[in-house]
Amino acid sequence: MTPECQLLGTLGCHLCEVAQAVLMPFVESGLLVELLDIAEHEELVERYGLRIPVLRRCDTGAELDWPFAGAQVVDFLR
């Protein structure tokens, strides 16, 4: 079973848009990814403001920092 994930980013972030494009084939194959705008949560801005985009697994809390490619996402989801 594929874990659910969150993609932490914000509107207007070019790298976040690129990360979404990298994740799109996984989403089309059934991966559930919640887009979480860090700008809506002060504590997330403090924690992730310089790191976004970040892919976070909901089941383990593991995080994959940008830059990442499809092969790294596959390894991260195992």
C-alpha positions in Angstrom: 0.0 0.0 0.0 1.4 3.4 -1.0 1.7 5.9 1.9 -0.1 9.2 1.9 2.2 12.3 1.6 2.1 16.0 2.0 4.0 18.4 -0.2 4.9 21.5 1.8 5.3 24.6 -0.2 3.6 27.9 -1.0 1.9 29.8 -3.8 4.3 31.4 -6.3 7.1 29.1 -5.5 8.6 27.9 -8.8 10.5 25.0 -7.2 7.2 23.9 -5.6 5.6 23.8 -9.1 8.5 21.7 -10.4 8.1 19.3 -7.5 4.4 18.9 -8.2 5.3 18.0 -11.8 7.8 15.4 -10.5 5.1 13.9 -8.3 2.3 14.0 -11.0 3.1 10.5 -12.4 2.9 9.1 -8.8 -0.4 10.8 -8.2 -1.7 9.4 -11.5 -0.7 6.0 -10.2 -2.6 6.4 -7.0 -0.3 8.3 -4.6 -2.3 10.7 -2.4 -0.5 14.0 -2.0 -1.9 16.8 0.0 -0.6 20.2 -1.0 0.1 22.2 2.2 0.7 25.9 2.0 3.2 26.8 4.7 2.3 30.5 4.5 -1.0 29.6 6.3 0.9 28.3 9.4 3.5 30.5 11.2 5.2 27.4 12.7 5.6 25.8 9.3 7.1 29.0 7.8 9.7 29.0 10.6 10.5 25.3 10.1 10.3 25.0 6.3 10.6 28.5 5.0 14.1 28.0 3.6 13.6 24.3 2.7 10.5 24.1 0.5 9.5 22.2 -1.3 9.5 19.2 1.1 7.7 15.9 0.6 6.6 14.4 3.9 5.2 11.0 4.5 2.1 11.0 6.7 2.7 7.5 8.2 6.3 7.9 9.3 6.9 11.7 9.3 10.0 11.1 7.1 10.9 14.1 4.9 12.5 14.4 1.5 14.0 17.8 0.8 14.2 19.4 -2.6 15.8 18.7 -5.1 14.4 15.2 -5.8 13.7 13.2 -8.9 11.4 10.4 -9.6 13.9 7.7 -8.6 14.4 9.4 -5.2 10.7 9.5 -4.7 10.4 5.8 -5.4 13.1 5.0 -2.8 11.5 7.4 -0.3 8.1 5.7 -0.6 9.5 2.2 0.0 
